[in-house]
Amino acid sequence: MEVAETKCSSDYGKPPWIFKGSALYQLHLVKSETARAFIPKEFRLVEAFGYTLGGFFLASYEDSPAGFFDELVVIAGTVWNPPTSCAWAAKVLVNSGDACDHGRKIERCWSLFTRKVGLPSQVARFSKKITAVPRQGKSKFSGFLDKIGLGTASSSTEDCMDVLVTETNGPSTIDICNINLTTLVPGVKFDKWKGPAIKMSLPSFSGRTEYNPNLLKYSCNIECRVRAVRAAKVSGPSLSSKHDTEESLSEHDRRNLSISVMLSKPLLALELSCLKMQVEAPVVVSHHSTSR
């Protein structure tokens, strides 16, 4: 992989940028044809039987260069980047104008050139509602944990949180999806054990957007406590095929395909608590080195 190093800073300050909070990382089986619509042709998709590995990353940051904000990263699929693989973000939704500008275009380099991060970021509204619902039936093992004080509360109900994500563009708004969570509910402790402490790196590609034609690569180094949890239930609007102009056709289809990723079949859900994410500055990737 050949890259050209960039040294950039912005209102975010000098990289690497640190984000702290909690997140749900949910992996889905995504149809290859859906993922391929977002991914440059020179990339080889990691796929089997017509599916690739995508999903979403839903985070709530309590401390970041942009302050407190929420983020939804829709992951279209996974592409080969020997000797490993990288995720490709189809859409990034944030409820912070600063975070949106930083993600897609506002990067000022020390050399006085303008450098764009290249993420498909968009400002959105995250409407959250917590409700109590009947608790699902317990197994004998969970009953034993309750008796020794390690299980969940004995109440017949549990708190769930609905997160309605609405994309905003000036006065117009479009509902993208509703995510129903039984984890990451503020003030609710589901289990006393939050899982082991781990460190991992999530390499990702970006770019090829209207804000940046270059192909970029960046890495997110994560420290957190992680545990497997019940998958969030995602619902979305009906996907129509009516378009007025060629320009709206492209944007309309990209939005619908992003919703299709969110509505695809979940495989695994991971709760990331005590999250500290360090994001490195992106680097430009040489065109001929991506498919090897």
C-alpha positions as CSV (number, residue, x, y, z in Angstrom):
1,M,0.0,0.0,0.0
2,E,1.5,3.3,-1.1
3,V,0.4,6.4,0.7
4,A,1.3,10.1,0.8
5,E,1.5,11.4,4.3
6,T,-0.6,14.4,5.2
7,K,-0.1,16.7,8.1
8,C,-3.3,18.5,8.9
9,S,-5.0,20.4,11.6
10,S,-8.3,22.2,11.9
11,D,-10.6,23.5,14.7
12,Y,-10.3,19.9,15.9
13,G,-6.6,20.6,16.7
14,K,-3.7,18.4,15.6
15,P,-4.3,14.7,15.0
16,P,-4.7,12.1,16.3
17,W,-8.2,13.0,17.5
18,I,-9.6,11.4,20.7
19,F,-13.2,10.5,21.2
20,K,-14.7,9.0,24.4
21,G,-18.1,7.5,25.1
22,S,-20.0,4.3,24.3
23,A,-21.1,2.6,21.1
24,L,-22.9,-0.3,19.6
25,Y,-21.1,-2.1,16.8
26,Q,-23.5,-4.3,14.9
27,L,-22.4,-6.6,12.0
28,H,-24.9,-7.5,9.3
29,L,-25.0,-9.7,6.2
30,V,-25.3,-7.2,3.4
31,K,-26.0,-8.1,-0.2
32,S,-22.9,-7.7,-2.4
33,E,-24.8,-5.8,-5.0
34,T,-26.0,-3.3,-2.4
35,A,-22.4,-2.8,-1.1
36,R,-20.9,-2.6,-4.5
37,A,-23.0,0.6,-5.3
38,F,-20.9,2.5,-2.8
39,I,-17.4,1.0,-3.3
40,P,-15.0,2.0,-6.0
41,K,-14.6,-0.5,-8.9
42,E,-10.9,-1.0,-8.2
43,F,-11.6,-2.6,-4.9
44,R,-12.2,-6.4,-4.5
45,L,-15.2,-7.0,-2.2
46,V,-14.8,-9.5,0.6
47,E,-17.9,-11.7,-0.1
48,A,-19.3,-15.2,-0.1
49,F,-22.5,-16.5,-1.6
50,G,-23.6,-13.0,-2.7
51,Y,-23.1,-11.3,0.7
52,T,-20.4,-9.2,2.4
53,L,-20.0,-8.0,6.0
54,G,-21.4,-4.6,6.8
55,G,-23.6,-3.1,9.4
56,F,-23.4,0.0,11.5
57,F,-21.6,1.8,14.3
58,L,-23.9,3.8,16.7
59,A,-21.9,6.0,19.1
60,S,-22.6,8.6,21.7
61,Y,-19.5,10.7,22.5
62,E,-19.4,12.6,25.8
63,D,-15.9,14.0,25.1
64,S,-14.5,14.8,21.7
65,P,-12.9,17.6,19.7
66,A,-16.5,18.6,18.8
67,G,-17.8,18.2,22.3
68,F,-20.8,15.9,22.9
69,F,-22.5,14.4,19.9
70,D,-24.1,11.3,18.5
71,E,-22.9,9.4,15.4
72,L,-24.3,6.7,13.1
73,V,-21.8,5.2,10.6
74,V,-23.5,2.9,8.0
75,I,-21.0,0.4,6.9
76,A,-21.7,-0.8,3.3
77,G,-19.3,-3.7,3.3
78,T,-15.7,-5.0,3.6
79,V,-13.0,-4.7,1.0
80,W,-9.6,-6.5,0.6
81,N,-6.5,-4.5,1.5
82,P,-3.8,-7.3,1.7
83,P,-2.8,-8.6,4.1
84,T,-6.0,-7.5,5.9
85,S,-9.3,-5.9,5.0
86,C,-11.0,-2.6,5.5
87,A,-14.6,-1.3,6.1
88,W,-16.2,1.1,3.7
89,A,-18.7,3.7,5.1
90,A,-21.7,4.3,3.0
91,K,-23.0,7.2,5.1
92,V,-22.1,9.0,8.3
93,L,-24.8,10.9,10.2
94,V,-23.9,13.2,13.1
95,N,-25.8,15.8,15.1
96,S,-22.9,18.2,15.2
97,G,-22.1,20.7,12.4
98,D,-18.5,20.8,13.4
99,A,-18.2,17.0,13.3
100,C,-19.9,16.9,9.9
101,D,-17.6,19.6,8.4
102,H,-14.5,17.9,9.9
103,G,-15.6,14.5,8.5
104,R,-16.2,15.5,5.0
105,K,-14.2,18.5,4.1
106,I,-12.9,21.0,6.7
107,E,-9.2,20.2,7.1
108,R,-6.6,22.9,6.9
109,C,-3.0,21.7,6.5
110,W,0.0,23.3,8.0
111,S,1.3,23.7,4.4
112,L,-1.7,26.1,3.9
113,F,-3.3,23.7,1.4
114,T,-6.9,22.5,2.0
115,R,-7.2,18.8,2.7
116,K,-10.5,17.0,2.9
117,V,-11.2,13.9,5.1
118,G,-13.6,12.5,2.5
119,L,-16.3,10.9,4.7
120,P,-19.9,10.9,3.3
121,S,-21.0,12.9,6.4
122,Q,-24.4,14.5,6.8
123,V,-26.0,16.4,9.7
124,A,-28.9,14.5,11.3
125,R,-31.2,14.7,14.3
126,F,-31.1,11.8,16.9
127,S,-34.4,11.7,18.7
128,K,-34.3,9.4,21.8
129,K,-37.2,7.9,23.8
130,I,-36.9,5.5,26.7
131,T,-39.8,3.2,27.5
132,A,-40.4,0.2,29.8
133,V,-41.3,-3.1,28.0
134,P,-42.1,-6.6,29.4
135,R,-38.9,-8.5,30.1
136,Q,-38.2,-11.6,27.9
137,G,-38.4,-15.0,29.6
138,K,-35.4,-15.9,31.7
139,S,-33.4,-19.1,31.4
140,K,-32.5,-21.3,34.4
141,F,-29.0,-19.9,34.2
142,S,-30.1,-16.3,34.5
143,G,-32.3,-17.2,37.4
144,F,-29.3,-18.6,39.2
145,L,-27.3,-15.4,38.5
146,D,-30.1,-13.4,40.1
147,K,-30.0,-15.5,43.2
148,I,-26.2,-14.9,43.7
149,G,-26.6,-11.2,42.9
150,L,-24.9,-11.2,39.4
151,G,-28.0,-11.1,37.2
152,T,-30.2,-8.3,36.0
153,A,-32.9,-6.7,38.0
154,S,-35.8,-8.9,39.1
155,S,-38.3,-6.5,37.6
156,S,-40.8,-7.9,35.0
157,T,-39.9,-4.9,32.7
158,E,-36.8,-3.6,31.1
159,D,-35.9,-0.2,29.7
160,C,-35.5,0.2,26.0
161,M,-34.5,3.2,24.0
162,D,-35.7,4.1,20.5
163,V,-33.3,6.3,18.5
164,L,-35.0,7.9,15.5
165,V,-32.3,9.2,13.1
166,T,-33.5,11.9,10.8
167,E,-31.3,13.4,8.1
168,T,-31.5,17.2,7.8
169,N,-30.7,19.4,4.8
170,G,-31.7,22.9,5.5
171,P,-35.5,23.0,6.1
172,S,-36.0,19.5,4.6
173,T,-35.9,16.3,6.8
174,I,-35.9,12.6,5.9
175,D,-36.3,9.8,8.4
176,I,-33.5,7.3,7.9
177,C,-34.2,4.6,10.5
178,N,-35.4,3.9,14.0
179,I,-33.0,1.8,16.2
180,N,-34.5,0.0,19.2
181,L,-31.9,-0.7,21.9
182,T,-32.0,-2.7,25.1
183,T,-28.4,-1.7,25.7
184,L,-26.7,1.7,26.0
185,V,-29.7,3.2,27.7
186,P,-28.5,6.1,29.9
187,G,-28.7,5.5,33.6
188,V,-29.5,1.8,33.2
189,K,-27.1,-1.0,34.3
190,F,-28.1,-4.2,32.6
191,D,-25.2,-6.3,34.0
192,K,-22.4,-5.7,36.5
193,W,-19.9,-7.3,34.1
194,K,-19.1,-5.1,31.1
195,G,-16.8,-7.6,29.4
196,P,-13.0,-7.7,29.0
197,A,-10.9,-4.7,28.3
198,I,-9.5,-4.9,24.7
199,K,-7.5,-2.9,22.2
200,M,-8.2,-3.1,18.5
201,S,-7.6,-1.2,15.3
202,L,-10.3,-0.6,12.7
203,P,-8.7,0.5,9.4
204,S,-11.1,2.1,7.0
205,F,-11.2,3.8,3.5
206,S,-12.9,7.0,2.7
207,G,-13.0,9.6,-0.2
208,R,-14.4,9.4,-3.7
209,T,-17.1,11.9,-2.6
210,E,-18.3,15.2,-4.0
211,Y,-16.0,16.8,-1.3
212,N,-12.9,14.8,-2.1
213,P,-12.2,12.8,-5.2
214,N,-9.1,11.2,-3.7
215,L,-9.0,7.7,-2.1
216,L,-8.0,8.0,1.5
217,K,-7.2,5.6,4.3
218,Y,-7.4,6.2,8.0
219,S,-7.4,4.1,11.2
220,C,-9.3,4.1,14.4
221,N,-7.4,2.7,17.4
222,I,-9.9,1.7,20.1
223,E,-9.6,0.9,23.8
224,C,-12.8,-0.3,25.5
225,R,-14.7,-2.9,27.4
226,V,-16.6,-5.2,25.1
227,R,-19.4,-7.7,25.4
228,A,-21.8,-9.4,23.0
229,V,-25.4,-8.1,23.5
230,R,-28.8,-8.6,22.0
231,A,-28.9,-7.2,18.4
232,A,-30.8,-3.9,18.1
233,K,-34.0,-3.9,16.1
234,V,-33.9,-1.6,13.1
235,S,-36.9,-0.3,11.2
236,G,-37.0,2.1,8.3
237,P,-39.3,3.9,5.9
238,S,-40.8,2.3,2.8
239,L,-38.3,2.5,0.0
240,S,-39.9,4.1,-3.1
241,S,-38.5,4.2,-6.6
242,K,-40.0,7.5,-7.8
243,H,-37.6,10.2,-8.9
244,D,-37.9,13.6,-10.4
245,T,-34.5,14.4,-11.8
246,E,-31.2,12.6,-12.6
247,E,-29.6,14.5,-9.7
248,S,-32.2,13.4,-7.2
249,L,-32.1,9.9,-8.6
250,S,-28.5,9.5,-7.5
251,E,-29.0,10.9,-4.1
252,H,-32.3,9.1,-3.6
253,D,-30.8,5.8,-4.5
254,R,-27.8,6.2,-2.3
255,R,-30.1,7.0,0.7
256,N,-32.3,4.0,-0.1
257,L,-29.3,1.7,-0.3
258,S,-28.0,3.0,3.0
259,I,-31.4,2.2,4.6
260,S,-31.2,-1.3,3.0
261,V,-27.8,-1.8,4.8
262,M,-29.4,-0.9,8.1
263,L,-32.4,-3.2,7.5
264,S,-30.2,-6.2,6.5
265,K,-29.8,-9.3,8.7
266,P,-27.8,-8.8,11.9
267,L,-25.1,-11.4,12.8
268,L,-23.5,-10.0,15.9
269,A,-23.9,-7.0,18.2
270,L,-21.1,-5.7,20.4
271,E,-21.5,-3.1,23.2
272,L,-18.4,-1.0,23.6
273,S,-18.3,0.8,26.9
274,C,-15.6,2.9,28.5
275,L,-14.7,3.7,24.9
276,K,-11.6,5.7,23.9
277,M,-11.1,6.0,20.2
278,Q,-8.0,7.6,18.6
279,V,-8.5,8.6,15.0
280,E,-5.4,9.1,12.9
281,A,-5.1,11.7,10.1
282,P,-6.1,10.2,6.7
283,V,-3.5,9.5,4.1
284,V,-3.9,9.5,0.3
285,V,-3.8,6.0,-1.2
286,S,-2.1,5.3,-4.6
287,H,-4.6,4.2,-7.2
288,H,-2.7,1.1,-8.4
289,S,-2.2,-0.4,-4.9
290,T,-5.8,-1.0,-3.8
291,S,-6.6,-4.3,-5.5
292,R,-3.5,-6.3,-4.8
